[in-house]
Structure formats: structure tokens, C-alpha cells
Amino acid sequence: VATGPLTGTSAATPTFAGMISVINDMLVAKGKPTVGFINPTLYAAAGADKSFLGFDVTTGNNKAGGCPAGFDAAEGWDPVTGLGTPTFEKLKAIFGVAEDAVVV
């Protein structure tokens, strides 16, 4: 179990935002528009393949503290993990920059 001041959403959200920012940079470098509002693209891709994004979290829940009822993780979208845990390679593929390498 992860503990400390920077876990869960506090760590995941800026990490995901960083991946999208790099993908935007890659698109702009190719003369293409940025990803914009990503939800329609992600949910359209989710309909075809439950593990399209990376890792579909199917176990666990958020039944703790101030939310004793909580929600359970399940296959596909669920209120606890959303669409799952993304991998950078799969995100790049969804937005059409899969073949590009990241240059640091």
C-alpha cells in the first residue's frame, strides 16, 4: 500500500498531464494540431478494446475513510479507476505518434 504525501491522484494526475503535454509537443513538431479535448478519443478507443490504454485495473475499491460505501473496480470503465492506468506507448498510439521516439 502506497503511503505518503504524494500518492494516488496527487501523483497520477500530473504524470498523465505530462504525458499528454509531450504528445502535444510531438504532434506540433509534425505540423499537426494538439490533442485538444481528449475524452471523446479515449472513450471511442475504449469501446473497442478494454486494455487500449494500458492496464485495466479490475480489483480494489475506494471504501475507506469518509466514503465507507465506496465503489469497486471492475472490467472496463469504473468510478474508482476510470479507464485504467495508461502506458505512454499506448497513449502515443491513440493520438497517432506511436512511431516517434521522445528526445530528451
ChimeraX attribute file (.defattr): number of C-alpha atoms within 10 A of each C-alpha:
attribute: neighborCount
match mode: 1-to-1
recipient: residues
	/A:1	3
	/A:2	7
	/A:3	7
	/A:4	6
	/A:5	8
	/A:6	10
	/A:7	11
	/A:8	11
	/A:9	9
	/A:10	10
	/A:11	11
	/A:12	14
	/A:13	10
	/A:14	11
	/A:15	12
	/A:16	15
	/A:17	11
	/A:18	12
	/A:19	17
	/A:20	20
	/A:21	14
	/A:22	14
	/A:23	24
	/A:24	20
	/A:25	17
	/A:26	21
	/A:27	19
	/A:28	13
	/A:29	10
	/A:30	10
	/A:31	9
	/A:32	11
	/A:33	12
	/A:34	16
	/A:35	17
	/A:36	9
	/A:37	8
	/A:38	11
	/A:39	10
	/A:40	9
	/A:41	13
	/A:42	16
	/A:43	13
	/A:44	10
	/A:45	15
	/A:46	16
	/A:47	12
	/A:48	9
	/A:49	10
	/A:50	16
	/A:51	19
	/A:52	22
	/A:53	22
	/A:54	16
	/A:55	14
	/A:56	21
	/A:57	19
	/A:58	16
	/A:59	11
	/A:60	12
	/A:61	15
	/A:62	16
	/A:63	13
	/A:64	9
	/A:65	8
	/A:66	8
	/A:67	9
	/A:68	9
	/A:69	11
	/A:70	13
	/A:71	15
	/A:72	15
	/A:73	19
	/A:74	19
	/A:75	14
	/A:76	18
	/A:77	18
	/A:78	16
	/A:79	13
	/A:80	19
	/A:81	21
	/A:82	13
	/A:83	23
	/A:84	22
	/A:85	15
	/A:86	17
	/A:87	14
	/A:88	17
	/A:89	16
	/A:90	17
	/A:91	20
	/A:92	22
	/A:93	15
	/A:94	15
	/A:95	17
	/A:96	14
	/A:97	17
	/A:98	14
	/A:99	9
	/A:100	13
	/A:101	10
	/A:102	9
	/A:103	5
	/A:104	3
